Amino acid sequence: MAKTNEDLLRRPLYLIDQRGHLKSDFHHYNLKQKLRGQKPVSETEFEKLVGNLDESLSGSDSDESEEEEEDGRQDSTLTALLKKQARLADKANDSTVDDEDETAGKPGRGKPPLVWFSSPLLPEKTYFGMYRAILTGEEQRNQDLVEVLKKKQVEPIPMPKIPKEGALPEVAYKGPHIFLCMIGGGHFAAMVVSLAPRPNKNGTTMNREATVLAHKTFHRYTTRRKQGGSQSANDNAKGAAHSAGSSLRRYNEQALVEDVRTLLQDWKVLIDTSELLFVRATGMTNRRTLFGPYEGQVLKHNDTRLRGFPFSTRRATQNELMRSFIELTRLKVREIEPVQEQKKDSGSATPTKTSTKPSKPKLTEEEETALLHTSQLQAFVRRSKVPALLSYLKNNNISADFEFQPVEQNHHAPRPLHLAAAQNAAPLVLGLLVRGGADPTIKNNDGKTPFELAGERSTRDAFRVARSELGESKWPWDDAKVPPAMTKAEADKRDEREKKEARDKEADRRRAEEERLQVEGPKVSEGRKQKGNALAAGLKKTPQERREAEERGLTPEMRMRLERERRARAAEERLRRMQGGG
């Protein structure tokens, strides 16, 4: 058999030899090498690899090979070789990654998003923390994070008074800045914020204002109502629909992609000079919108500055971007209890001399149980499963004020009532308060009660209804920031009244439009009327065309009424002619 070349098999082979070569382990191994981006090996090198494999297999455990033979799944030479190389690669990666993570401060797997520091200026057991994500790659590799923090403090930039709808002075663009972007559900919001604060009128260090260098929001109707999901995802799953709504959503998806990419191109200079890029883009369609690939691409998925938001975010709006910026850049102050300190000390114990790498701290049975309860409860809340949630709390003897674990990752919504309010799940809020006995006065780490996290009126009404049903003596409702009580009947009556007013208003509008059409006919703007007269000056419509033009845009009831009026006028005209002729 002639010597083969794995670079597209340039040399011609006889048919039988070619088939045999394509079935060989040598050919399959080189295909794997290409898929991994590595160079193919020659036949001599492949034989050496197989020879080394035989030597290593001869000294392996015999029990394992006997079990494989009994199962009838003895590995082939190629499979054994690939498994051996994979094990060696995993060991090398684990050792290098763990060493780099420990020595260079690089965020590795399982590390919390917050880094905590102590200071003699703070009270005992009180620490302040910051998000790892705000550090660049070079800063994360620096072992002295305190010195990094000192260098990141930027002095305020004094700027002249900015006129309304006026451009920022050039001095605002000279300081460091970051790019923030969110996209999802047809909503897009982007912002470039300067890291150098702008002093306010008071001039205090705690009340410095952020300087927004650029901001923009888009919204397009791309999500299917009540059913959820984008139109493109539905087309891929069930085939293309042919309704008017689906066509509109497809058009809006494409328009949103063009708008976003045009904006990114306009901001290319600001994005290229940004220290960090914070992006939230869930789903393949949204990620493809930002990261392409496409011509003139601005954002690259392999950019080392790219970060995700290390906390929960809501709908993509300008206010949400500003809230996220404040959350990222402000220090967190927390008091750690002695129990937590003991866990911290036990988890950070120095490894023994015989251990080559630090062992991962094992979770206790209580911690594993708390994590399991957290995942189950959060799933029930997000899916609005009221009976299942209350049943789970009762069967597992868990309080409705159970604190989610780990605490650092759930600081915004640390308990079921906070999460239900933030998700605007009104039935869940009412069920947790009335049937579960949840405490509405507990605050999160930002000092907000569950009521203050509710974004919709129906959710806030659930707190007021619970206050009415539980009574004023159950909880200090004023401390929970809950407004005066309201019965469910009052809330339903108010909602029904507002719906009736909306229906009456729409009926009045339709009635007025029908009366106007009967008197004036379809309304045409003056500009369109002049254009129509200029284009059709020499054309005269037939009676049938005039009737169709008059009926265009009318409802079936209005068409029937118009037709009855036409027939009545025609009958009157015939009677008049008959009387005149007689």
N, C-alpha and C positions, 0 to 999 in steps of 0.2 A: 504494500500500500504506500502510495506516494506521501511525502511529508505535507501536512496541511498547514494552512495559515488561517488563524482565527479572524483576521481583519477582513470580514465579508467573504472569506473563502475565495480569494482571487484566483488561485491556481485551479484549473479544470480537474475534475475527478471523474472516474468512471461511475456509472450509476450505482452499481453494487457497493463500491467503496464509499461513495458519498452517503448512501443510506446507513452503512455501518458506522461511519464517522459521526453522523447526526445522532445515532443512538448511544454513542460511547459516553462514559463518565468524563472523559477529557473535554469533549465538546460542551457538555452540560455545565461543567465547572467553569469554563471560560465565559459562558453566558451569564452565570452568576457574578463573575468578576466584572463584567460590563455593566450589569444592573447596579452594582455597588460603586461604579465610577472608578474601578481599578483596572490596571493593565492586564491583558491575558497572559498566560504562561505558556511556555513551550512544552513539548511532550517530555523532554528530559526533566524539566523542573517539576512537572506533574508527577512523574514516577518517583522523584525524590520525596515529594510530599506524601505520597501513598506509602513509601517505605518507612518514613518516620511515623506514620500513623500505625503501621503494623507493629512497630516496636513499642509504641505507647499502649496499644491494645493488649499486647501479650502480658503486661504487668497489671492490668486492671482487675477489678473484682470479678471473680468467677460467678458469683451468685447472680449478678445482674445479667450476664450473658446467658446463663441457663434459663432465666425467666423469659428473656426475649425469644429464645429458641422454642420454649414451650408455647408461647403465645403465637408463634408463627410470624413474628414481625421483626426478624433479624435485619438490622440496618445494612444497607448497601455501603460499598466503599465510599461513594460520593456523599451519602448522608452522614456517615461517620466523620468524614473529613470536614464537612461544613459545620457539624456540631462542635467538633474540637476547636475550630477557628473561632466560632461564636463564643465559646466559653472563655478562650484566651482573651478575646476582645472585651468581653464584659468585665473580666478581672482587671484588665488594664484601665478601662474607663472608670470603674468604681474607685480604684486607687487614686487616679489622677484627679477625678472630680472631687472626691472627699478631701484630698489634701488641699486642693485649691480653695474649696469652700471654707475650710477651717482657717487657712492661713491668710487668704486674701479677702475675706469678707464677702465673697460672691454669693448672691442669693441662690441657694441650692434647693433640692426637693424637700418639701415639708417644712421649710422655714416660715415663721409667721411674717405677715406683711409689715409689722411694726417693730422697730428697734427701740429698746428702752434704756434710759440713762438715769443715773443718780447724780445729785448735786447737793453740796453742803448748804446751799441757799434754800432748799426745799425742806419741808418738815420730814420727820422720820417716817419711813415706809412709803414715802411719796416719790414717784418717778415721773419723768416726762419722756414721751416717745415721738417718733416720726416714722413716716412710711419709707421703706427701702426704695420704692419706685422713684422717688425724687432724686436719687443719686445716679450720676452717670456711671458708665462702666468703669472708668478710671477711678472715680471716687469710691466705688464699691470695693475695688481691689486694694485700697489704702487701708492699712491696719488701724490707723489713728483716726477714728470717725469723729472724735471730738474736734480735732484740728480741721477736719473737712467741714464740720458744721460752722466753725468760726469763719472759714473762708467763704462760705455760701451766704453770709450775711451781707446784703447789698444796701448801701446807703440810699436814702430817698433822693429822687431827682426833682429838683424844683423846676416847675414849668410855668410859663405865663398863662394867663386866663384864656381858656379855650372858648371861642365863640360857638354859639349854637349852630349845629350842622357844619362846623368848621373842621379842617384837618388838624391832626396833631402836629406839634412842632417836630423838627428832625431830631432833636435831642432825645425824644421818647423812644426812638428806634435804635439808639446806640447801646442800650443796656441789654443784658441777657433776657431771653423770653422763651416761652414754651408754647407748643401747639396742642390744642385739645379738640377732639372730634368725636361725635356720636352719630350713628346711623342705624335705623331700624323701624320697621312698620311704616315706611313712607315718610318718616321724619328724619331730617338731617340738620345738624347744628355743628358749627365749627367756630373756633375762637383762637386768637393769638394774644396772649397776655404777657405783659412785661413783668419780670421778677423784681424789678426795682420799684418799690412803693412810691406813691405820691403823697406827701404830707397834706393832711386836711387843715381846716381852719384852726383847730385846737392845737395841732402840732405835736400830739402825744404819740408815743411809739405803739400804743395798742389800737389806735384808730387810723391807721394808714389805709389809703384807698388804692385799689388795684387799677392799673392803666391798661385798658383793652386796646390793643393796637389794631385789631380787625375782628369782625364778627359777622356771621351770616347764618341764616336758617332757611331751610326749604321744607315744604310739605307737599306731597302728591298723594292722591287717592290710589294706593296700590294694594291695600289689604282688603280681603273679602270680609264683609261685615258679618258678625256673629260666628262665622266659620273659622276665621283667622287664616293666616298664611298668605304668602304672596301669590299673585296670579301665575307667575312662571312656575312656582313649585307645584301648584295645582295642575297646570298643563303637563308637567313632567310626570306626575303621578297618574292622572286620569285621562290625559289627552286634551287637546285644545278645545275649549268651549267657544261657542259662536254667539254669545249674547252680547248686547250692547255694553253691559257693565264690564264683561271680560275684555272687550276690545279697548274700553277706556282705561282699564287698569294696565293692560300691556303698553299702551301708549304712554301712560304716566310713568311706568317703570323705566322705559327708555329715556323719557324726558328728564327724570331724576338723575339717571346716570350721566347724561350730558351736562346737566347743571352742576353736579358735584365735580366732575372732572374739569369743567371750565373754571370753576372757582379755585380748585387746587392749582391749576396752571397759573391763574392770576396771582395766587399767593406763593408761588414757587420760591421767591427770594426770601420771604419770611420763614417758610417751612425749612428751607435749606440752612438757614442761620439759627434755627431753634435748637436749644440745648436738648430737649426731650420732646417726644411725640406721644401723647396719650390718645389712644384710639379705642373705641368700643364699636365693633362691627360683628354682630352675630349672624350666622348663616352664610352659605356659600355666595348667594347673590350680592349681599352687602359687602362681603370681603372682596369679591371680584370687582365691584364698583370702585373701591378705593385702590386695591393693589393690582388690578388688571390681570394679566398683562395687556397693555394697550400702548399705542404710539404717544409719546410725550408723557409717559408715566412719571408721577411726582413722588408718591409714597411707594416704598419697597418693603416687602414683607421681611427681608433679612437685614433691615436697618437696625444697627445696634442701639439707636436712640429710642426705638419703639417700645412702648409700655402699654399695659392694660390698666384699667382703674382697679385698684386693690380693694374696692368696696362696692356695695350695691348701688346701682344708678337707676334713675327713672327715665321717662320719655325724653327724647333728645330735644332740648330747648336751650335757649340762651341762659335762662335762670339756672337750669340744671348744670350747665357747664361752669357757671360762676360758683355754684355751690360746691361742685367737685374741685375747683381750683382752691377754694378756701379750705376744704377738707384736706387736700394734699399738702398745703403749705403751712398750716398752723400746727403747732406742737400740741400733743395730747398729754394731759396731766392725770395721773391715776394713783390711787392708794392701793398698795398690794398688801393683802393680809398675811399673817405669819404662816398660815397653811400653804398659801401660794409660794411663799419664800422657801419653805421646806421642799416643795416639789421642784422649785427652780434649782435649789442646791443639789438635790439628788439627781436631777437631769443633767446638770453640768459637772458632775463628778469626773475627776481625771481618770483616764483609762489606766489599766494595769500595765506594767512594763512588758509583759509577755504579749499583749495585744498590739498588733501592727497598726490598727486603725480604731478610732473610737466607736464603741458599740452604740447602736441607736437606742435611746431610752424606751423601755417597754411601758405601755399603758397599763395602769391598774384595772382591775375588773370594774371598779366604780366609774373610771373615766371612759372605758369602752361602752358601758351601759349608757352613760350620759350622751355620748356621741350617737349611739343608736337611737335613743329617744329624740335627740335633736333632729336627725334626718327624717324620722317618721312624722314628727309633729310639723315640721316645716313643709313636708309634702302635703299633709292634710290641709294646712292653711292655704298654700298656693293653689290647691284644687278646690277650695271652698267646700270641703267635706265636713259639714257641721256635726252630723250624728257620729261619723267615724272618729272625729277628733275627740268629742266628749266621751265616747265609749273607750277610746284608747287611754285617756286620762284616768278614767274610773277603773279599768281592768288592771292597769299597771300602778295604781295608787300614786299618781303623779299630781302635783299641784298645778293649777292653771297658771301659776306664776313661775313655772319652770324656766330656769335660765339656760339659754342655748349655749352649747359648747362647740368649739373653743370661743372664749369670750372676745378675743381680739378680732375675730372674723364676723362677729355679730353685734358689734357695738352700736350700730344704728337701730336695729330691731332685736333687742336681746331676749324678748319674751313673746309668747304666742299672741298676746293682745297687741303689742307693738307691731308685730308683723302683719296681723290681720288689718289693723288700721292703715298701715303703709300700703297694703295691697288693695285698699278700698273694698274690703269684703264686709259689707254691712251685716248680713246674716251671721257671719262668724263673730263679729264684735258683739252683737246682741246675745248670741249663745254663750260666749265666754263670760260675759258680765252677769247675765241672769241665771244661767244654768251651771256654769263652771265656777263662778265665784272669783273671777279674776279681779285683781286690784288695779283700778284705773289711775292711782296716784303714783305708781312706780315710774321713775324717769330713766331714760337711757343715758349713755355717757355724754351726750350733748345737752343734757338737762331738759329734755322734752318728754312730756307725758304722751300716752298713746293717742289722746284726742288731738294733740298738736301735729301728729303725723298723718291724720286723715286729710285726704285731698278733695273728696267729693262730699256734697251736702248730704247724700243718703247715708254715708258712713257717720258723719257728725250727728245726724238725726238718731242713729242707733244708740249713741251714747246718751242722748237726751231721753229717749224712750226707756233705756235701762235705768236712768235716774228716776223716772216716774214710777217704774214697776218695783224697784228695790227700795225706794224711799230715801228721804234726805238723811236719815240716821245711819244708813249702811256704810257710806264712805264720805269723806270730806270732798264733795264734788267740786267745790271752788278751788281747792288745791290741785285737783285733776284738770282744771281749766275747762270743765264741762259747763255749757250755758244752762239756763233754767230748764226744768223738766218739761217734757212734752209727751203726751200719750200717743200710742200708735194710731188711734182713731183720728187725732188731730193732725198727725203727719200725713195720713192717707187722705184726709179731707182737704188739706192744703194742696197736696199733689194733684188730686182730682180737680180742684178748683183751677189750678194753673193749667192743667191739660184742657179743661173746658174753655177757659179764656183763649187759649191758643187755637182751639178748634173754631170758636166763634169768630175770632179775628180772621182766620183763613177763609171761613164761609163768607164773611162780609167782603173780603177782598175779591173772592170769586164772583159774588153777586154784582159788585160794582163793575167788575171787568165785563161781565155778560151784558149789563145795561149799556156800558160804553160801546161794546161791539155792535149792539143793535142799532145804536144811534150813529156812531162814527165809522164803524167798520174796523178792520184790523189797523192798528196804529203803526205807522211807518215814520221813521225819523226823516227830518227835512233833507239831510245830506243824501240818504238813500233814495228819497223821492226824486231829488233833482237828477241823480245819476240815472235812475230808471227812466225818467222822462227824456233825458238826453239820448239814452241808448235805444229806446223804443218809441222815438218820436214819430217814425213813419209806419209803425206796426199797430194794428188794431186787433184786439182780442175778440174771439167769438163768444157768444153767450155762454157756451159750455165752459170755456176757459175762465170767464168772469165768475161763474158759479163756483168753480173749483178754487179760484183764488180767494173768494169770500169764505169758503168753508175750511181753508187751510188753518190749522192751529186750533180748531174748535173741538170740543168734546162731542160725543155722540148725542147727548141730550140737547146741546146747543144747535147741532146740525138739524135735528128733527124740528126744533122750534123754528129755526130759520126757514126750513122747507114748508112748514105749515103757513108761515107768513107769506111766502111767495105764492102758494096756491090760493090763499085768500085774496091777495091782490089781483091775481089773474082772474079769479071768479068775479070780483067786483068790476074789473075792466070789461069782461064779457057782458055782464048785466048792463053796464053803462052804454055799451055799443048797441045792444039790443033795444034799449029804451030810446036811444037817439035815432035808430033806424026806423022804429015804429012810429 
